[in-house]
């Protein structure tokens, strides 16, 4: 059975400074994300249900996983999926290369890009405890700002994730301590709108 691997980053750990510090990035990637990968692989050992399934399929159908494996799939499969998307939508210095299609859709569903950013920030900043803030495409093909608890993936709710921001304390505590709003403000400065547009397409 194919094992999942920790994805490589397209930039150095220090490349997102001063917004995201190198130490946090390194620990987040090599320790936290690696643990989700390792524990997902361990859960898959000897279980035929996982064979031939992509990570998306495993996570979206976590409730169908064998008894005793559901929590591992939700927590570690979700953690692997969420983080794999997270690293891709970050880029040194950020970029504003948003596609016309996504820009029009955001204006249609939120009124403006500013309102969209505000809604995602609100979903992330008001989420209680550990979790994620998201921009998703819902079942009615509408864009929506939502949050999910722990490592739950939007795929588990029938959403297509376009953009996610990690609000577990391990994502920001070394630099921002308890100031989650400051971390969220920094996030938009390293966001790769081109990748978010690709996720939408």
N, C-alpha and C positions, 0 to 999 in steps of 0.2 A: 504493500500500500504506500502511495506517495505521502511523504511527510511534508508538512508546511515548514517554511523557513522564514527567518526574520528578514524583511525586505531591507535592501540597502537604501540609504538616503542619497538624494541628488545634490547634497551640499554638506559642508563640514558642520560639526556640532556648534562651532562658534559663529557660523555664517549669519545667524538670525539676531546677533547682538545689534543694538543694546536692548532689543525688545524681549527676546528669549535668550537667557544666558546659556553658555556652553555646557556648564556642569549639569544643569537641569536637563538639557537635551540629551546629553550622554547617558545619564541615569535613566531617563524616561525610555529611551530607545533600547539600550543594552540590558537593562535590568527589568523594568516593568513590561515592556512589549515582549521581550524574550521569554519571560515567564508565561505569558498568555500562550505563546507559540508552543512552548515545551509542554504545558499542561493540556493543551488541545491535542497534541500528538500522543500524549500518554493515554488520554481518554479514548482515542481512536484505535489503540492497539487491539488487534484481534476481533474487531467489530465490523462485520461485512456491510452494515448500513452505510458506512462512510465511503465505501468504494465507489469510485467514478463520480463523486459529487464535488463540485467546486465549493470554495469557501462561502460564496453567496448562497448556494443551495443549502449547505449545512446550516448556516445561520438562520436563513429564512424559515427553514423547516425544523427548527430545534425541538419543537414539541413532539416530533415524530421520532426523535433519537431514542435508542434503547433505554430501558429503565436503568436508572443509576448513572446515566450519561447526560441527561437533559441539562442539569445545572452546569456541568463542565462545558457543554456546547454553548449555553447562553452566556456564561461568564467569560470563558477563555476564547471560544470562537468569536463571540461578540467583541472581546477585547482586541483580538488579532485583526478583525475586520475594521473596527473603528479606527485603530491606530494606523493601519495601512492607508486608509483614506486621509487621515489627518496629516501624515508626513508629506503626502503628495500635494496637498493644497497650500503648503507653506513654501515660500521662496524668499531668498535674501532680498530685502528692500521692498518686497511686495510687487505686484503689478496690477494695472488697471485694464488689462486686455480682456474686457468682458465682451462676449459675443453680442451682436445685435439681437439675436433670438432670445437670449437670456435676459438682456436689458429690457426688452419689450415685455417679456413675461413678468418680470419683477414689477414693472410700472403698471401692468394690468392688474396684478394681484395684491400689490402693496401700495401703489400710488407713486412711489419713487424708490430709488436705490437707498437713499438716506433712511426712509421708513423701514425698508427691509433690514438694513443693518441694525437699526434701533430695535426691531422686533426680535431678531436673533440674539442680540446682546441681552435683551430683557429675559428671554427664555433661559439663557445661560446663567445670568446673574441671579435670577430668582429661584433657580432650581435648588431644592433643599438637599444638602449632603452631596455625595459624589455622583457624577453623571456627566452628561453631554448636552450642549445646545446645538441645534441643527437648523439648516435650511433644507427642506425636503420637498419632493413632489408627492402629493398625496394620491389616494385612489381615484379622486375625481380630476386628476391632472391639474390641480391647483398647487401653487407654491405655498408653503406654510412654515412658520417658525415654531419648532417644538423642542422639548427636552426629553431625554430618556434617563432612567435611573441606572446607576452602576455602569456595567458595560453593555447594557441592552442596545442592540443595533436597531436603527429605524426599519431595517428589513423585516424585523420580527412583527412589525405593525402594518406591513404592507406598504411602507413608504420607500421612495427611492432617495437615498441621501446624496445631497450635492455638496454640502459644506458642513463640517462638524467642528466644534471647539470643545476640547477636553476640560472639564471643570473639576476633575479630581485634584486634590491638593498637591499630589506629586507632580502635577503639570506646571505648578507655578510657585510653590511655597518657598523655595530657596531664595527667589528674587523678590516676590511680592508679598510674602507672608499671608496675612488674612485679607489682603486687599484684592479680592477677586475682580472688582470693577476695573482696577488699574491694569490687570493682566488682560482682561477682555478688550480694553481700549488698545493695548499693545498688539493684540492678535490681528487687528485689521491692517496694521502696518506691514505685516509679513504675509498677507493673504495673496495667493496666486489665483486671480480671477480667471485667468486663461484655463487653468485646470478645472475650476468650478464650472466654467462654460462647457468644457469637454465632458464633465460628469453629467451635465444637463442634456447635451446632445446625444 
